[in-house]
Every structure is written in structure tokens, then in C-alpha cells.
Amino acid sequence: MEIAISIITVLMIIGALYAIHARDLLSAVIACGIVGYGLVICFLLLKAPDLAIVQIVVETITLIIMVAVVLDSSREEKFSKPDGQGYISIITSILLIVVLFYFFKLSVETLDAFGSGSLRMAAPYIEGATDKTGSANLVTGVVFDFRGYDTMGEATVLVTAVLGVLTILRIKGKK
Amino acid sequence: MIVYLLCFILFLVGLYGLITSRNLVKIAISMSIMEFSTFLFFALVGYVNGGIAPIVDPADPVKIYVDPLPQALVLTAIVIGLATTAMMMAVIIRLYRKYGTFDIREIKSLRG
């Protein structure tokens, strides 16, 4: 199990690296799709079918939006030699990566080994959930019953985002 | 531990792209990659060896389920990620129509 997930994650890393370095923006967007659909397979291997269904729908919609934006443009990223500002950003990112890696080394030791089920919160959810919520699917029970206010907030965020997109695309800019 | 490490490397690749790239579409892509690595981390933390998907079957004698709580959190986060990406792409297409380029530095130098 761990090996299969590792292989797919390596594929996702390669896809991500290609997406960042591709010259053509359309291939960058498609390579971003590799990462998203690889994540779907990881969710299936990790026994999360609900997440896989949602992710495959969301990834498809995201790809359609991104391809629509990219096809509307000239598609090519202009090649430019890294100048002073470029070197500064590369050095900044490498410094950040080193610092974050140090904290990752510190924090990964507090995690239990993969697959040991280190979170104890789930036990009460699993035991009484079917009687309390009447839902056989525990994830649905948690999302719509135990954490119902959270889901209401999510719906608010969605409505706000849709209103924002409509507002941004409708206004006429200053000429 | 190797899966956690690979998941973190995926996050770092997204971070590197976010800081170094000058193209607005690539910045959006890098942000989605960072999101994906976070979702993967949550799903990894909730996994239990030998567990089955958290759908209760009364006839099943073995009661080992994968942790449903991280899955519920990620379910919320995925949908919000779609909303933020759509919003970002809307801003990007507005900027492209106004300035005719995706390059953030050119946009910064052209004041409209």
C-alpha cells in the first residue's frame, strides 16, 4: 500500500515539476491535471471513495476553466534570462525550502507511523454515528450532521466566490 | 514515513513555483499543487492499516474503518479550493484583457 502510494506521488511530483517548467501554457495546465488525477488514485487507494468522486469532478471543472483561460491568450511564456530579481526570488525560495524542511524533520517525528490510525477522535464518531445521524456513510454523517455549521460556512464561501466571479467578469474596466 | 516525505516534497515544488515563476497562470497552477499536497497529507494521516472505507455495513464483523474526520475536512477544502481557483482565473483573465500579458513584472511596469 505504502509503495503504491509512493509511486503515484513520485509521478505527481514529476507532473508538478513539468507544469512549472513547461514553455507552453497549455501543456502546463495539462500537467497540472496529471497531479489532480493522480490525487484521485491516491484517494481510492487510501479508501476514501467520497473524496475521489468529489476530486474527479472538481479537477475536471478546474481544467476546463484553466484551458478556457489559456486558449484565449497567446499561450506562450516568453523566455527571459533570469536577471537580478529572478536570482533573488530563486535564493529566497531555496532558503524557505531549507527552513521548512528543518521544521518538517522536527514535526514528522511526532507523527505515528503510516497506517497506525493515530487520530483518536474518530472512535465516538464511528461508534454512535449510524444511530445518531441515520446515515450509513460516516463521512456524510460528519459533514452534514456533526459539522453542519462548517458545511453552511462552506456554502457561504461558494456563493461569495460565484458572486465575486460574476462581478469581476461583468464590470467594464477603465479605458 | 516515506509517503509523508514525498507529500512534503510535492508541497515544496508548489512553493518553489509560486515564488519563482512570473506567469500568472503558473502561479495559479502552483497554488493548486500546494492544495493537492495538503489534501493528500490529510488523507494519509487518516488511513488505518487494514481499514475499509467508512461506510457502515451491519453484516460486517470486522469494525475497522478509515478515519472519517479528515475525509470530511478535505471534502470541504476541495470545494473551497475550486471556488478560489475559479476566482483567481477570473482575475487573471481580466488582467490579460487589460494588459495583454500574463507576466507580472510587465503588468507592474505598465500603470493603467
HADDOCK unambig.tbl for C-alpha pairs under 7 A between the chains (distance, minus, plus):
assign (segid A and resid 2 and name CA) (segid B and resid 3 and name CA) 6.92 0.50 0.50
assign (segid A and resid 6 and name CA) (segid B and resid 3 and name CA) 5.58 0.50 0.50
assign (segid A and resid 9 and name CA) (segid B and resid 6 and name CA) 6.49 0.50 0.50
assign (segid A and resid 9 and name CA) (segid B and resid 7 and name CA) 6.91 0.50 0.50
assign (segid A and resid 13 and name CA) (segid B and resid 10 and name CA) 5.46 0.50 0.50
assign (segid A and resid 16 and name CA) (segid B and resid 13 and name CA) 6.95 0.50 0.50
assign (segid A and resid 17 and name CA) (segid B and resid 13 and name CA) 6.77 0.50 0.50
assign (segid A and resid 20 and name CA) (segid B and resid 17 and name CA) 5.86 0.50 0.50
assign (segid A and resid 20 and name CA) (segid B and resid 26 and name CA) 6.46 0.50 0.50
assign (segid A and resid 32 and name CA) (segid B and resid 29 and name CA) 6.49 0.50 0.50
assign (segid A and resid 39 and name CA) (segid B and resid 40 and name CA) 6.97 0.50 0.50
assign (segid A and resid 46 and name CA) (segid B and resid 43 and name CA) 6.87 0.50 0.50
assign (segid A and resid 46 and name CA) (segid B and resid 47 and name CA) 6.24 0.50 0.50
assign (segid A and resid 47 and name CA) (segid B and resid 52 and name CA) 6.20 0.50 0.50
assign (segid A and resid 47 and name CA) (segid B and resid 53 and name CA) 4.82 0.50 0.50
assign (segid A and resid 47 and name CA) (segid B and resid 66 and name CA) 7.00 0.50 0.50
assign (segid A and resid 48 and name CA) (segid B and resid 53 and name CA) 6.01 0.50 0.50
assign (segid A and resid 51 and name CA) (segid B and resid 71 and name CA) 6.85 0.50 0.50
assign (segid A and resid 51 and name CA) (segid B and resid 75 and name CA) 6.00 0.50 0.50
assign (segid A and resid 55 and name CA) (segid B and resid 78 and name CA) 6.85 0.50 0.50
assign (segid A and resid 58 and name CA) (segid B and resid 82 and name CA) 6.35 0.50 0.50
assign (segid A and resid 62 and name CA) (segid B and resid 82 and name CA) 6.66 0.50 0.50
assign (segid A and resid 69 and name CA) (segid B and resid 93 and name CA) 6.36 0.50 0.50
assign (segid A and resid 86 and name CA) (segid B and resid 20 and name CA) 6.95 0.50 0.50
assign (segid A and resid 89 and name CA) (segid B and resid 19 and name CA) 6.29 0.50 0.50
assign (segid A and resid 89 and name CA) (segid B and resid 20 and name CA) 5.54 0.50 0.50
assign (segid A and resid 90 and name CA) (segid B and resid 20 and name CA) 5.78 0.50 0.50
assign (segid A and resid 93 and name CA) (segid B and resid 16 and name CA) 5.71 0.50 0.50
assign (segid A and resid 93 and name CA) (segid B and resid 19 and name CA) 6.22 0.50 0.50
assign (segid A and resid 97 and name CA) (segid B and resid 12 and name CA) 6.50 0.50 0.50
assign (segid A and resid 113 and name CA) (segid B and resid 1 and name CA) 6.49 0.50 0.50
assign (segid A and resid 114 and name CA) (segid B and resid 1 and name CA) 6.37 0.50 0.50
assign (segid A and resid 115 and name CA) (segid B and resid 47 and name CA) 5.20 0.50 0.50
assign (segid A and resid 115 and name CA) (segid B and resid 48 and name CA) 4.33 0.50 0.50
assign (segid A and resid 115 and name CA) (segid B and resid 49 and name CA) 4.64 0.50 0.50
assign (segid A and resid 116 and name CA) (segid B and resid 48 and name CA) 5.47 0.50 0.50
assign (segid A and resid 116 and name CA) (segid B and resid 49 and name CA) 6.25 0.50 0.50
assign (segid A and resid 117 and name CA) (segid B and resid 46 and name CA) 6.24 0.50 0.50
assign (segid A and resid 117 and name CA) (segid B and resid 47 and name CA) 6.03 0.50 0.50
assign (segid A and resid 117 and name CA) (segid B and resid 48 and name CA) 4.62 0.50 0.50
assign (segid A and resid 119 and name CA) (segid B and resid 46 and name CA) 6.99 0.50 0.50
assign (segid A and resid 122 and name CA) (segid B and resid 67 and name CA) 5.76 0.50 0.50
assign (segid A and resid 122 and name CA) (segid B and resid 68 and name CA) 6.69 0.50 0.50
assign (segid A and resid 122 and name CA) (segid B and resid 69 and name CA) 6.39 0.50 0.50
assign (segid A and resid 136 and name CA) (segid B and resid 55 and name CA) 5.60 0.50 0.50
assign (segid A and resid 136 and name CA) (segid B and resid 56 and name CA) 5.03 0.50 0.50
assign (segid A and resid 137 and name CA) (segid B and resid 54 and name CA) 6.27 0.50 0.50
assign (segid A and resid 137 and name CA) (segid B and resid 55 and name CA) 4.31 0.50 0.50
assign (segid A and resid 137 and name CA) (segid B and resid 56 and name CA) 6.22 0.50 0.50
assign (segid A and resid 138 and name CA) (segid B and resid 54 and name CA) 5.50 0.50 0.50
assign (segid A and resid 138 and name CA) (segid B and resid 55 and name CA) 5.81 0.50 0.50
assign (segid A and resid 138 and name CA) (segid B and resid 68 and name CA) 6.20 0.50 0.50
assign (segid A and resid 139 and name CA) (segid B and resid 54 and name CA) 6.78 0.50 0.50
assign (segid A and resid 139 and name CA) (segid B and resid 68 and name CA) 5.25 0.50 0.50
assign (segid A and resid 139 and name CA) (segid B and resid 71 and name CA) 6.68 0.50 0.50
assign (segid A and resid 139 and name CA) (segid B and resid 72 and name CA) 5.53 0.50 0.50
assign (segid A and resid 142 and name CA) (segid B and resid 69 and name CA) 6.89 0.50 0.50
assign (segid A and resid 142 and name CA) (segid B and resid 72 and name CA) 6.40 0.50 0.50
assign (segid A and resid 143 and name CA) (segid B and resid 72 and name CA) 5.57 0.50 0.50
assign (segid A and resid 154 and name CA) (segid B and resid 76 and name CA) 6.64 0.50 0.50
assign (segid A and resid 154 and name CA) (segid B and resid 80 and name CA) 6.85 0.50 0.50
assign (segid A and resid 158 and name CA) (segid B and resid 80 and name CA) 6.74 0.50 0.50
assign (segid A and resid 158 and name CA) (segid B and resid 83 and name CA) 5.99 0.50 0.50
assign (segid A and resid 161 and name CA) (segid B and resid 83 and name CA) 5.69 0.50 0.50
assign (segid A and resid 161 and name CA) (segid B and resid 84 and name CA) 6.97 0.50 0.50
assign (segid A and resid 161 and name CA) (segid B and resid 87 and name CA) 6.28 0.50 0.50
assign (segid A and resid 164 and name CA) (segid B and resid 87 and name CA) 6.85 0.50 0.50
assign (segid A and resid 165 and name CA) (segid B and resid 87 and name CA) 5.46 0.50 0.50
assign (segid A and resid 165 and name CA) (segid B and resid 90 and name CA) 5.93 0.50 0.50
assign (segid A and resid 168 and name CA) (segid B and resid 90 and name CA) 6.67 0.50 0.50
assign (segid A and resid 168 and name CA) (segid B and resid 91 and name CA) 6.78 0.50 0.50
assign (segid A and resid 169 and name CA) (segid B and resid 90 and name CA) 6.58 0.50 0.50
assign (segid A and resid 169 and name CA) (segid B and resid 94 and name CA) 6.98 0.50 0.50
